[in-house]
């Protein structure tokens, strides 16, 4: 049976937020792959090996590993929470300066 005739599994996208640990269907959706098989073909090339393997069908990828593979988790760039906190400090300082003036 040719590869095109096999039924391909769609990637899953959760409602809400992405969990820190994902099976292949959800990890494929996280990285933007349309099908799980496309994601699995790129393991070891574009995407990392699963961090946890509990059997042939239970493999888990960690969100932070996938972020690193997609260059989304750069150590030199501040995280969103840090940027948000810095902005709050900046606004408070501006308010204090206006009150004193």
Buried (B, 14 or more C-beta within 10 A) or exposed (E): EEEEEEEEBEBBEEEEEBEEBBBBBBBBBBBEBEBBBBBBEBBEEEBBEBEEEEEEEEBBBBBEBBBBBEEEBEEEEEEEEEEEEEEEEEEEEEEEEEEEE
